[in-house]
Amino acid sequence: MLAQKKDTLKLACLLNDAIELTEKQAVDLGTKELKIVLASSTDTLVKSCADVVISNIERDADDGTWEILFKQKNYWFWLSGLNKVVVRKDQKIKTGEVLGHLEIGKKIEMLLYDFETPIDPKKYMNCPKSN
């Protein structure tokens, strides 16, 4: 199977009416953290940004939100901050299908990896610009 070229990776936005939030890093280590942080004042459904397979679902012990790890070919997605998850491990999900729920005013965060190498999801995701 041929690896997908980075330039052809296209990701749908995780939320309708999404607002990209900018966050300051707690500690500046001289590198920018590659992630996208989104919120929506109207949408509570978090939808898949691509055709993926759910790899793992885990509850965050600190704040009680949910994290989902999913993959597409050699790409790994780590999505955190969901209030409720509606998918299960090993489930195949199509672009736009619901992964879970987010309370109004809350935020979700997504990290993207090409195998183990972090890449910037903002370059591939069709979401509005930051606030």
C-alpha positions as CSV (number, residue, x, y, z in Angstrom):
1,M,0.0,0.0,0.0
2,L,1.4,3.4,-1.0
3,A,1.7,6.1,1.7
4,Q,-0.6,9.0,1.3
5,K,1.2,12.2,0.3
6,K,1.0,15.0,2.9
7,D,-0.3,17.5,0.3
8,T,-3.3,15.3,-0.4
9,L,-4.4,14.9,3.2
10,K,-7.7,16.8,3.5
11,L,-9.5,16.9,6.9
12,A,-13.1,18.1,7.5
13,C,-13.7,20.4,10.5
14,L,-14.6,18.5,13.7
15,L,-17.4,21.0,14.6
16,N,-19.9,23.2,12.8
17,D,-19.5,26.9,13.4
18,A,-16.0,26.1,14.8
19,I,-13.8,28.8,16.3
20,E,-10.1,28.0,16.5
21,L,-8.8,29.0,19.9
22,T,-5.2,30.1,20.4
23,E,-3.6,29.1,23.6
24,K,-0.3,30.2,25.2
25,Q,2.0,27.4,26.1
26,A,2.6,27.1,29.9
27,V,6.3,26.7,29.3
28,D,8.1,28.0,26.2
29,L,10.6,25.4,25.1
30,G,11.3,27.2,21.8
31,T,9.1,25.0,19.8
32,K,5.4,25.5,18.8
33,E,3.0,22.7,19.9
34,L,1.4,21.2,16.8
35,K,-2.3,21.0,17.6
36,I,-5.7,22.5,16.8
37,V,-8.0,23.7,19.6
38,L,-11.7,24.2,18.6
39,A,-14.9,25.3,20.2
40,S,-18.4,26.1,18.9
41,S,-21.1,28.3,20.4
42,T,-23.8,26.4,18.4
43,D,-22.6,22.8,17.8
44,T,-22.4,20.0,20.3
45,L,-21.7,17.1,17.9
46,V,-18.0,16.3,17.3
47,K,-17.7,14.7,13.9
48,S,-14.9,12.7,12.3
49,C,-12.5,14.7,10.1
50,A,-11.7,11.7,7.9
51,D,-12.6,8.1,7.2
52,V,-10.9,6.4,10.2
53,V,-10.8,3.4,12.5
54,I,-11.1,4.0,16.3
55,S,-8.0,2.6,18.0
56,N,-8.6,3.5,21.7
57,I,-11.0,5.4,23.9
58,E,-10.0,6.6,27.4
59,R,-11.3,8.8,30.1
60,D,-9.1,11.6,31.4
61,A,-8.6,11.1,35.2
62,D,-8.0,14.8,35.8
63,D,-11.2,16.4,34.3
64,G,-13.4,13.4,33.4
65,T,-13.5,14.2,29.7
66,W,-12.9,11.6,27.0
67,E,-10.0,11.0,24.6
68,I,-10.2,9.1,21.3
69,L,-7.2,7.8,19.4
70,F,-8.1,7.0,15.7
71,K,-6.1,6.2,12.6
72,Q,-6.2,6.5,8.8
73,K,-3.5,4.7,7.0
74,N,-0.2,5.9,8.6
75,Y,-1.9,9.0,10.3
76,W,-2.8,8.9,14.0
77,F,-5.2,11.4,15.5
78,W,-5.5,12.1,19.2
79,L,-8.7,14.0,20.1
80,S,-9.3,15.1,23.7
81,G,-11.9,17.1,25.6
82,L,-15.1,15.3,24.6
83,N,-17.9,15.1,27.3
84,K,-19.4,12.0,25.8
85,V,-18.2,9.4,23.3
86,V,-20.6,7.5,21.0
87,V,-18.1,5.2,19.2
88,R,-16.4,2.0,20.2
89,K,-12.9,0.5,19.8
90,D,-12.2,-0.9,16.3
91,Q,-15.3,0.8,14.8
92,K,-14.9,2.2,11.2
93,I,-16.1,5.8,11.0
94,K,-16.7,7.8,7.8
95,T,-16.0,11.5,7.4
96,G,-18.8,13.5,9.1
97,E,-20.1,10.7,11.4
98,V,-20.5,11.6,15.0
99,L,-17.6,10.6,17.4
100,G,-19.1,12.2,20.5
101,H,-20.5,15.3,22.2
102,L,-19.1,18.5,23.5
103,E,-20.8,20.9,25.9
104,I,-21.4,24.5,24.6
105,G,-18.5,26.7,25.7
106,K,-16.0,23.7,26.1
107,K,-13.1,23.0,23.8
108,I,-11.6,20.0,22.1
109,E,-8.0,19.6,21.1
110,M,-6.5,17.4,18.3
111,L,-3.0,16.3,17.7
112,L,-2.0,14.7,14.4
113,Y,0.9,12.3,13.7
114,D,2.4,10.8,10.6
115,F,3.2,7.5,12.3
116,E,5.3,9.0,15.2
117,T,6.1,12.4,13.8
118,P,3.9,15.3,14.9
119,I,2.4,17.3,12.1
120,D,0.3,20.5,12.2
121,P,-3.4,19.6,11.8
122,K,-4.2,23.2,10.9
123,K,-2.4,22.8,7.6
124,Y,-4.9,20.0,6.6
125,M,-8.1,20.9,8.4
126,N,-10.7,23.1,6.7
127,C,-11.8,25.1,9.7
128,P,-12.2,28.9,10.3
129,K,-9.2,31.0,11.3
130,S,-8.4,31.7,14.9
131,N,-10.2,34.0,17.3
